[in-house]
Amino acid sequence: MKYFVFVVCLLCAASAHGAEPATRSGQSAPVTLDVRYRDASERLIGAALASDHAYTRLSELCDGIGHRLSGSEALQRAVTWAANAMREDQLDRVRLQPVRVPVWVRGVERAEMVEPGPQRLSILGLGRSVGTPPGGITAQVVVVHGFGALDSLPPDSVRGRIVLYDVPYTNYGETVRYRSQGANRAARRGAVAALVRSVGPVSLRTPHTGAMSNYVDSLPRIPAAAVTIEDAGMIRRLTERGQRVRVRLEMGAGTLPDTLSHNVIGEIRGRGRPNEIVVVGGHLDSWDVGQGAHDDGGGCVISMEALRLIKSLGLRPRRTIRCVLWTNEENGVRGGLAYADSARGEIDRHVAAIETDGGVERPVGFGVRVMRDTTIDSLRTDRALARMREIGRLLAGIGAQQVTPDGGGADIDALMKKGVPGVSHRTTMEHYFDWHHTPADMLDKVDPIELRKNVAAMAVVLYVLADMDEPVAGPVPPAPTAQSAKR
């Protein structure tokens, strides 16, 4: 009897710890990832939720260094800081990857409505914009509510004027077109400058900067700046009442020769399959306003901290986990391109690429997608979705279990086009675009508890992806050759 009780106790204990259940045929059924990795995930989540290390790190970056525009001395200080932090965390092969990056400088900028009455406007020049001639530009403003409205105006009503795109925010992807394309479209109609209503849902007279598209060689290069939602509304109301509005715009913006920057790389070398790689990261650069706390200092710290926790808990996965803090995402994506180019010989050994560039609000889950040469690979995406949903169940306790078929990101795009499964870290983004690319993107907008939850979610996903038996989307198929294409 004692032996029977002992055996029963052993079986119960094994079941409680995720032993493989027996099928009717006597064979073991596959153990799902959420069962197999329950203990490790609980340790990672517990350690993340109990630590303020990530917030301290983010304060060092945001308060100690500040905003970090591509090519600036501040960005290079951030590169040094990040490399030192990775060495402090005892990551393997910490190194700097050289990247040539563009250098855009803002210079002095101001705008004033001089008619119907003097009133200072709050502006931010757009990245890549040229400056105004010395003394600025003074011209009448024509207000349009979209590209269609601009194109329908008679030539004389646009030529020699400043075009203001007063387009209310709907969503970022739709509204940002006016920031990126507005200058070229206005120049085509003969305008001397372009102003864009800031791309965001709310404002406390906080203008929203960001990159515009490259100038078209066949068109004049005209200066472009964002005005606040409040100022755009004021100018619109005045013109709707039939009053003439004239604005003086002065911008000292310009582009300098490319300079040297770096991606910062550190990793945890895998114990069994070290040549297979799960890469994760955010972009270390930011715009030159605020502190780049949500965009993307938080993403960098989440990535770094996830590796630190895995390392500190002695959880060494089978595959290598590589953290890459990319440079120049905001106005060139050269860091992401440089990394993908350097990894050409090992692209097929990248089993997943994770980008965290969606702020530090409450985590909700992850998106995943597999592409190859811009075509979605439905079979491998479905396989990755199924495995990620198993992992997602480990994150239900912190509300981060949602998995959607829409992974991707600017810095991992070049990897995804070669077939590497792309994973996006998702947050609610409830207020992200309230602060995004504005002077308000400061550390005070980051909730320390939500930051801990994001670290917890990332640490679990990283560890499981790097340790599971099969790659998340299965083996990467070979690229088609000319011979196979003929068949």
N, C-alpha and C positions, 0 to 999 in steps of 0.2 A: 504493500500500500504506500509506504513512504517513497519507493522508487517511482510509482505511478504519479503521485503528487508532484514529485521533483520534475518529472518529464513535462507534466502539464504546465507547471510554472515556467519552465524554459520556453515552451512553445508560446505561451502568452507574452513573455518578455520579448521574444523574437518578433512576434506580430506587432507589438507596440513600437518597436524600433524599425519598422519598415521591412520586415523579412518578406521575401517574394511569396505571394499566395499560391497554393497548389491548384492546378486545374483538374478536371475530372480524369484526364489522361495521366495524371501524376506528374506532369511537367510544370515547371514554374512559369507563371504568367509574368510578362515584363513589368518591372517596377517603374512607375512613373517618376519623373525627375523631382516632383514635389515631395514624394515619399523618400527617395534616395538621399536628397540633400536637405532634409528638414533640420537635422541637428546643426549642420554647418550654417544654414541660413539663419537659424535662431541665434547662433553665436554672433554672426556678423551684424544682424539687426540690433541685438542687444548692445554690442560694443558701439555701434554708430549712434544710437539714441542716448547713450550715456556720456558721450564725449562732446566737448566744446572745441575740439582741436580744429575742426573745419572752419568754424566761425573766426577763430583766432587767425588762421591762415588767410582767410578772406579779408580780414581787417589789415593784415600786413600788406596785402596787395593793394587794396583800395585806399586805405588811409595813409599807408606808408609810401606808396608810389603814385597812386592816382590814375588818371586816364592815360592811355597808352596808344597813341596813334602810330600807325605803321611808319617806320623810319625815324621815330623820335628817340631821344635819349631816355625818356621814361620807359619806352618799350624795351630798350636794351637792359635797363635796370631790372625790369620784370623778368627778362630772360635769365639773368644772373640769379635773381631771387629764386625762380622756379627750379633751376638746376641745383642750387644749394639745398632747397627743401627736399628734393628727391634723394640727394645724397644723405641728408639727415635721416630720411626714412629707410636708408640702406637698400634702395632699389638697385637692381643690376644694370650694368652698362648705361649709366647716365651719360648723356652726350648731347652736344649741340649740332644740329644739322644746318649748314649754311644755306641761306635763301636770299636772293636779290629781290628787294621790294621797292615799290614806288614810294616817292616822298611828296605828299601834297601838304602845303602849308596854308593855314587860314589867313594869317595876316590880320591887320586891323579892318574891321567891318562895321558899318552903320547904315541905317536907313531912316529917312524922315519923310513924313507926308508934309509937303510944303504948300499944298492947296487941297482943300479950302482953308486949312489953317495949320500952323506948325504943330506936328505931333510926332514924337519919336516912335518908331516901330521896332519890335523885338524880332531879330532875324538870326539865322545861322546859315552861312554859305554852305552849299552842297559840295561834297567831295568830288574832286576832279574839275571843279569850276575854275574858269579863268577869273582874273580880277577885272575891275573897271579901269578905264583910263584915269590918270591923275586928276583929282578933283571930282571924280565920280560921274554918274549919269543922272540927269534930271529929265524925266519924261512923263507923259500922261499914261495912266494905267487903264488897260482894257481888261475887264473881268470876264472870264469864260468858265463854264461849268463842265467842260470836257473837251476832248480832242475834236469831236464832231462839231461842237459849237465854234471852236476856233477856226476850223476849216471852212465853215459856212460864212464867215465874216468877209465883207469886201476888203480887198487889199489895202485900201487907204485907211481903214479903221484899225489896222495892225501895224503897218509899216512905221518905224520910228518910235514905237511905243513899248511900254513894259507890259507883258502879259502876266496876269495873275490867274492861276488855276485855283478857283475856289470850289474844290470838289470834296463834299462831305465824306468822312470815313465810312466805309462799309466793311471791308476786311483788308488786311494788309496786302495780300497778293493783288487785289484789284486796284486799290488806291495808290500803291507805291509806283504804279506806272507813270504817274504824273511827275514824281520826283526823278525817276530815271530817264524818261524820254522827253520831259517838258521843254528843256532848253533847245534841243534839236528841232522839235516840232514848231516852237515859237520862232526860231531863227529862219526856218523855211518860209514863214509868212512875213519876214522882214522886221521882226521885233528886235529891240536892242538889249533886252534883258528879260529874264523869267523869274517870277515869284511863284512859290507853291505853298498852298495851305498845308500846314504841318500834318504829316501822316500819323494820325493817332485819334482815338475816340474822345479824349478829354485833354484839357490843358489848363494850367495855371499860368498862362502866358509864357509857356515853355516851348520854344521852337524845337523842331525835330530835324536833325541833320541826317546825313547818309549819302551814299554814293549815287551819282548820276551816271548814265551810260557814257561811254566814250563819245567824244565829239565826232560828227560826220565830216570827213575832209572836204566835201563839196559845199559845206554850209559855213557861214560865219560862226565863230566861237563867241557866244554871248554869255555873260555872267548869270549865275542862277543861285537863288537863295530860298530858304524856307521862311515863311512868316508864321506867326502864331495863329491858331484858330480864331482868337479874339480879333486880331488885326485884320485878318482876311474878311471876317464878317463885317467889320466896320467899313472897310473900303467897298465891299459889295453893297451895303445899305446906302452909302453915299451915292454910288453910281446909279442905283435903282431909283433914287430920287431925282436923277438928272443932273447931279452936280459933277463937275469935272474934278478928278483926283490926279494930282501930280506928285511923284515921289522922287527924292534924290537918293540914289543908291551908291555907296562907296564900299569896295571890296579890294583887299590887298592880296587875294588868293593867288597861288601859283604852284607849279609843279617843278621840283628840283630833280637832278639826276638820281637814278636808282641807287640804293645803298644796301649795305649788308645787314641782314637780320638773321634770326635763327628759329627753327623749330626746336623745342626742348623735349627730349625723349628719355624715358626710363622704363624699366620693365621688371617683372618677376619671371624668371626663367622657369619654364615648365620642367616637371620632374621626369616625364616619360616621353612626351612628344614636343620637345623644345623648339623644333623647327615649324610647328604649327602655331599660328599667332591670332590672338584676339586683340584688336587695337581699339583704344578708347581715347577720347580727348575732347577738348574745347579749344577756342581760339584765344590766344593771350593778348592780342591787340584789341583796342577799342577805339571809339571816336574820341575826339579831343575835348569832350564836355562831360560833366559828371565824373564818375569813377569807373564806369563799366562794371558795375557790381553784378547786375543780372545778365548783361551782354558784354563779355561772357566770362567775367572773373569767377562767377559762381560755378559755371560749367567746368572751368579748369580745376577749381578746388574740389569739386565733386569727384572728378576723375582721379586726381592725385590721392585724395583721401581714401577712396575705395581700395586702391592698391596698398596704401599704408596699413589699412585694417586687415586685409587679407594676409599681408606679410607679418604683421604683429601677432596675429592669432595662430601663426604657424600652419596656415592652410596653403599648401603648395600644390597648385593644380597641375594636371598633366601637360597642358599647353602653356605657352608663354603668353602672359598678359602684358601688352605694351601700351604705355601712356604716352600720347603725343600731344603737346600743347602747340597748336599751329599758329604761325605768324601770318599777318596780312589777310585775314578773312574778309575784313570790312571793305577794303577797296582794291581787291586784286586776287584773292584766294591763292596766292603764290605758295604759301606754306603747304596747303593741301596738295597742290600740283607737284611740288618738289618732293613731298613724301611719296606720292604714288609713283613718280618717275624713279626714285631711288629703290622702290620695292619691286621693280619690273621683274626681277629674277625670282621673286618669292610671292608674287600675287596669288598664285594658286594655293599657297600655304596660309593665306589669310582666311580664317574660317568665319570671321565676322568683323565688322567695323562699326563702332558705336560713336555717335556724335551727341554731345550734350550742349545744346545751344538754344534752350527754350526757357531760360530763367530759372529762378529758385523758389517758385511758388509750390504749392502742395503737389507732390508727385501723383500721377494717375496711372502711369504705366509706360509702355514702350510700343513703338511702331517698328515693323520689320518688312523688308521688301528685297527681292533679288532681281537684279537687272543684268543684262549683258549687251553691251553696245547700244544702250538706251532702250532696249526692248525688255519688257517685264517677263521674267521667267516664272510663269504661273505655277508650275509643278514644284519648283524649289521654294517659291514663296509660301505655298500651302504647307509644305513640309516644315519650313521654319516657323510659320504661324503656330502649327500644332505643338512643336517643342517649346516655343516661347510661352504658350498658354499654360503648359505644365509648369514652367518656371514661375509664371505669373501668380499661380496659386500660392506660392511661398510668400508673396508680398501682400496678400489680402489683409493681413493685420494692420498694415500701414496705408491701405487704400490704393496701392500702386499695381493692381493686378490686371488692368486693362491692356490688351494687346491688339493692335490694329495693323492692317496691311498697307502701311504708308511710311515705311522707314526711309531715311535719307538725310542729307545735309550737305551744305556747300563744301566742307572740307573733306568729306568722304565720297563725294560724287565721282571723282576720277577712279577710285577703287571700285565703286559699285558698277561703273560702266565696264569693268573687266570681270564682273561676275561675283565680286565679294558681297555677301549678304550685308545689307545696311540696316542698322538699328538706330532708331531715334529715341532719346530720352524725353518723355512727355510730362509736362506739368499742366495745371489748370490754365495757365496763361491768362488768368482773370484780369490782372492789371498790368501785364507785361508791356503792352503797347502804350499804356499811360506814361511809362518812363523811358521806353526804348529810344536810344539815340538822342536823349535830351539831357539837360543839366541835372535832371531829377534822378538819374540812375546812380544813386548813392547807396552806401551800405545800409543806411537806416531803412531802406525798402526791403531788406532781406530779413525774414523771420528766422531766428536761429534754430527753432524746432523744425520748421519745414526744411531747412538746409540739412539737418541731421537725417530726416526721412529720405531725402534725395540721395544722400550718401549711402544709406542702408540699402535702398533699392538697387543702386548701381553696383554696390559690392556683391550682392547676391547674384545678380544677373551675370556679372563678369566672372565670378568664380564658377558658376555652373556651366556657362558656355565654354570656359577653358578646361573644365574637368570631365564633362560628359563623354560617353563612349564615342558617339558619332558626331561629326560636325553638325551644327544646327540645321543646315539646309542640305546635308549630304555632301558627297564629294563634288568638287567643282569640275564640270565637264570640260574636256579640252576644247580650245578654240577651233572653229572649223578651218580646215585647210583648203587650198585651192582644189586639191584632188577630191576631197569629200564633198565640196560644194558642187562639182561637176556631176557627181553621182546622184 
